[in-house]
């Protein structure tokens, strides 16, 4: 079942990535052509990197994939994996990459059009989910999905939850940190719509590097704004849009009663 969820999650994430790019550190008068690099090495999806160019910053649904000269990920022990482009999707894969190791750091390097872009991401230990449950909203009849987990004490931690219902991804990246809850039980609410009796709900809780968390947090801060968008924070050097994330996750399942 976990393999099927991986495949479904990958397709949903690919569609999300093709529709959610935002410019970073660019002149908003630019009508497009900004390089976008998005890479993930984790334990949910196959390792992948998308290299593309936006065609118009006002229309973030339009992306044009870019053929890179080289795409690699190297860990702090010196092991390098080379990513190969899948011509049907334009996505770079390295299927031989194993799960990232907690405590290691990983460096993404993309070379294209004579420039090299890099990002370094550390892998934090996954935090177990204690419970998954639903509760009715105080303001409507909608179901609210909740997870409880204990934040590890003594160090900053950053989380992103993703939800699948019957192997279909429910839109949203649900973020949380422990600025006010270090070492305490945390409850994370996820408004992902209603459920039907018998629905299988799978929740994945990623433990993120701060630089990746900052990227997603800045994207979330921009959502719903009517004014000109501000530039999300990128953790890729060289002026590229996008992000690189290396993470481990925990997961828990609920069958809706």
Buried (B, 14 or more C-beta within 10 A) or exposed (E): EEEEBBEBBBBBBBEBBBEBBBBBEBEEEEEBEBBBBBBBBBBBBBBBBBBBBBBEBEEBEBBEBBEBEEBBBBBBEEEEBEBEBEEEBBBBBBEEBEEBBEEBBBBBBBBBEEEEBBBBBBBBEBBEBBEBEBEEEEEEEEBBBBBBBBBBEEEEBBBBBBBBBEBEBBEBBBBBBBEEBBEEEBEBBBEBBEBEEEBBBBBBBBBBBBBBBBBBBBBBEBEEEEEEBBBBBBBBEEEBBBBBBBBBBBBBEBEBE
